[in-house]
Amino acid sequence: MRASILRPRPLSTFDKNGDFLMRTASIITIGDEVLIGQVVNTNASFLGQRLSEVGLEVVRTIVVGDDYDEIMRAFKEYNASYDAVFVTGGLGPTHDDITKKVVADFFGAKLVEDADVLENVKDRLARRNIPLKQVNRDQALVPEGCTVLMNHWGTAPGMLFEKDGKFFAVMPGVPHEMRNIMTEHLVPRLKEKVVGQVIRHKVLKTAGIAESSLFELLGNLDDILGGKAKLAFLPSQFGVRLRISVKAKTAEEADVIADEVAAKIQAKAQKYIYAEGEVDLEEALGNLLKERGLTLAVAESCTGGLISHRLTNISGSTAYFERGVVTYSNQAKVEILHVPEELIQKFGAVSEEVARAMADGVRAISRTDIGVSVTGIAGPTGGTEEKPVGLVYIGISDVRGTMVDKHNFPDERVRFKDRASQAALELVRRRVLGLA
């Protein structure tokens, strides 16, 4: 057993033969452009998902600039603390790409030319009629003793070190190159090494309820989770995602636990849950409308066509979406939807009365089962003490009559539109289900 070499590793274990079982992972993203926010770190997001899928628990992720000392410090700390380290970035041909140099020094290896990598570099440059220069040839240099991960999508190869029970992978920062190297070279290796641990995530998506209210509604989480799972609340302008996370020895065991937890949550919050998995509300609503054989038309003011845009993002939406009209001005509301002009003069365009007339109007001119309307004040100007920025009325007209829901989303303009469109779609969903 090599436990003394492998410490510290608080979350790791060994099997009965003393062989190391890979459990924990960390991610190091290198590049000043990521550190200062010029580039969004999509690589860490992708790696986190793929590593979780193979059963590795990502414990930490860090972004480091193009600085030798900082990179070396991160390598030492993460390699000592976690079973596997995944590094992206800094493998390009320019002077600021120093990751390979640091890697070589970290492992005490000299850089040697790899014939297969050089051939790949020459071939890619030749196909683009680019002459081979020394800076390109240098990309074929790799630390001696590493496993070269051929990059068929670029010129910088990936590198893998397996030493003293550690798994240390280095990949280019170009997203499509990193993803392909990870998928083709590393995932198959990891599936062989990560045994006896499975991580499963199940997502329940909710709308129409705030995070704090949802938390209170669920009550004692210990009763729901039973010490076998974790639950994360992930709020956004589109609602709250509930992520159930389970670690178990087998996929079957993990799935059973996740399903049990999901069932307990659904028993308490079913009204607000519109989908399981990464399904957007417009798709969930579209499926519901198709199942019920219902048609829909939308009259939008403050959302400027966003509701119609979201509905028509779904393939097959012609089965239920008849039309959408943007009646932004008062004149448009009168001419297209036949909203009485005196109604606008008396109550204002942003009012329950006008929302009701808009919903009735769009349903009448389109002859659909459901008419939806939205009118509000997106801001940042236009609000008053009586009608502040963020005020929005949503109308629903159907065979049972017409109802209007009032909300206030005091947010910046684009987020206001997102939230108002989500509220409108959710109100339709509940109306169809008899919950509103």
HELIX and SHEET records of a PDB file:
HELIX    1   1 ALA A    3  LEU A    6  1                                   4    
HELIX    2   2 ASP A   32  LEU A   35  1                                   4    
HELIX    3   3 THR A   42  GLU A   53  1                                  12    
HELIX    4   4 TYR A   68  SER A   81  1                                  14    
HELIX    5   5 THR A   99  PHE A  106  1                                   8    
HELIX    6   6 ALA A  115  ARG A  127  1                                  13    
HELIX    7   7 GLN A  134  ARG A  137  1                                   4    
HELIX    8   8 ASP A  138  ALA A  140  5                                   3    
HELIX    9   9 PRO A  175  ILE A  181  1                                   7    
HELIX   10  10 MET A  182  LEU A  186  3                                   5    
HELIX   11  11 VAL A  187  LYS A  193  1                                   7    
HELIX   12  12 GLU A  211  LEU A  218  1                                   8    
HELIX   13  13 LEU A  221  LEU A  225  1                                   5    
HELIX   14  14 ALA A  251  ALA A  269  1                                  19    
HELIX   15  15 GLN A  270  TYR A  272  5                                   3    
HELIX   16  16 LEU A  281  ARG A  292  1                                  12    
HELIX   17  17 LEU A  306  THR A  312  1                                   7    
HELIX   18  18 SER A  317  ALA A  319  5                                   3    
HELIX   19  19 ASN A  330  LEU A  337  1                                   8    
HELIX   20  20 GLU A  341  PHE A  347  1                                   7    
HELIX   21  21 GLU A  352  SER A  366  1                                  15    
HELIX   22  22 ARG A  413  VAL A  432  1                                  20    
SHEET    1   A 2 THR A  13  PHE A  14  0                                        
SHEET    2   A 2 PHE A  20  LEU A  21 -1                                        
SHEET    1   B 6 GLU A  57  VAL A  64  0                                        
SHEET    2   B 6 THR A  24  ILE A  30  1                                        
SHEET    3   B 6 ALA A  84  THR A  88  1                                        
SHEET    4   B 6 LYS A 166  MET A 171  1                                        
SHEET    5   B 6 GLY A 158  LYS A 163 -1                                        
SHEET    6   B 6 THR A 147  LEU A 149 -1                                        
SHEET    1   C 2 LEU A 111  GLU A 113  0                                        
SHEET    2   C 2 LEU A 141  PRO A 143 -1                                        
SHEET    1   D 4 LYS A 230  SER A 236  0                                        
SHEET    2   D 4 GLY A 239  ALA A 248 -1                                        
SHEET    3   D 4 VAL A 198  THR A 206 -1                                        
SHEET    4   D 4 ILE A 273  GLU A 276 -1                                        
SHEET    1   E 5 PHE A 321  VAL A 326  0                                        
SHEET    2   E 5 LEU A 296  GLU A 300  1                                        
SHEET    3   E 5 ILE A 370  GLY A 376  1                                        
SHEET    4   E 5 LEU A 391  ASP A 398 -1                                        
SHEET    5   E 5 GLY A 401  ASN A 408 -1                                        
END                                                                             
